[in-house]
């Protein structure tokens, strides 16, 4: 496992297209290059999987909501830091070999180093194998997002406490 380089992007895009009905575009993947939470897994010199994790940046609305709650006397942690698993994919021909677990473990370890209070991710509601993997590592479904993906698929928001 190693950090992602520019030369890895075409292969990552191949994996994206094979793994997801609505793959991330190259520009979005390129925008994450250099981030310390973007790793690839290689086997025999070939990238066969990757993960992208980081700190979730709250929306303006979420920040305002927290501050409003604090102003009216509700107990709110204004410094809460949530980790976010943005993307995790394995080449379909290399699945069922524990590579998803390996990448997920590394991502979670990195987020713990950053001192997150919990970790979130979104997953298609029909991606049973991914859901089982996340549940194995303590994630629970918190919410369902209707029409979350570009093709109209719903997603589960899954969360795990630190």
Secondary structure in CASP SS format (residue, H / E / C, confidence):
PFRMAT SS
TARGET T0000
AUTHOR 0000-0000-0000
METHOD secondary structure of the structure
MODEL  1
X C 1.00
X E 1.00
X E 1.00
X C 1.00
X C 1.00
X H 1.00
X H 1.00
X H 1.00
X H 1.00
X H 1.00
X H 1.00
X H 1.00
X H 1.00
X H 1.00
X H 1.00
X H 1.00
X H 1.00
X H 1.00
X H 1.00
X C 1.00
X C 1.00
X C 1.00
X C 1.00
X C 1.00
X C 1.00
X H 1.00
X H 1.00
X H 1.00
X H 1.00
X H 1.00
X H 1.00
X C 1.00
X C 1.00
X C 1.00
X C 1.00
X C 1.00
X C 1.00
X E 1.00
X E 1.00
X E 1.00
X E 1.00
X E 1.00
X E 1.00
X C 1.00
X C 1.00
X E 1.00
X E 1.00
X E 1.00
X E 1.00
X E 1.00
X E 1.00
X E 1.00
X E 1.00
X E 1.00
X E 1.00
X C 1.00
X C 1.00
X C 1.00
X C 1.00
X H 1.00
X H 1.00
X H 1.00
X H 1.00
X H 1.00
X H 1.00
X H 1.00
X H 1.00
X H 1.00
X H 1.00
X H 1.00
X H 1.00
X C 1.00
X C 1.00
X C 1.00
X C 1.00
X C 1.00
X C 1.00
X C 1.00
X C 1.00
X C 1.00
X C 1.00
X E 1.00
X E 1.00
X E 1.00
X E 1.00
X E 1.00
X E 1.00
X E 1.00
X E 1.00
X E 1.00
X C 1.00
X H 1.00
X H 1.00
X H 1.00
X C 1.00
X C 1.00
X C 1.00
X C 1.00
X H 1.00
X H 1.00
X H 1.00
X H 1.00
X H 1.00
X H 1.00
X H 1.00
X H 1.00
X H 1.00
X H 1.00
X H 1.00
X H 1.00
X H 1.00
X H 1.00
X H 1.00
X C 1.00
X C 1.00
X C 1.00
X C 1.00
X E 1.00
X E 1.00
X E 1.00
X E 1.00
X E 1.00
X E 1.00
X E 1.00
X C 1.00
X C 1.00
X C 1.00
X H 1.00
X H 1.00
X H 1.00
X H 1.00
X H 1.00
X H 1.00
X H 1.00
X H 1.00
X H 1.00
X C 1.00
X C 1.00
X C 1.00
X E 1.00
X E 1.00
X E 1.00
X E 1.00
X E 1.00
X E 1.00
X C 1.00
X C 1.00
X C 1.00
X C 1.00
X C 1.00
X C 1.00
X C 1.00
X C 1.00
X C 1.00
X E 1.00
X E 1.00
X E 1.00
X E 1.00
X E 1.00
X E 1.00
X E 1.00
X C 1.00
END
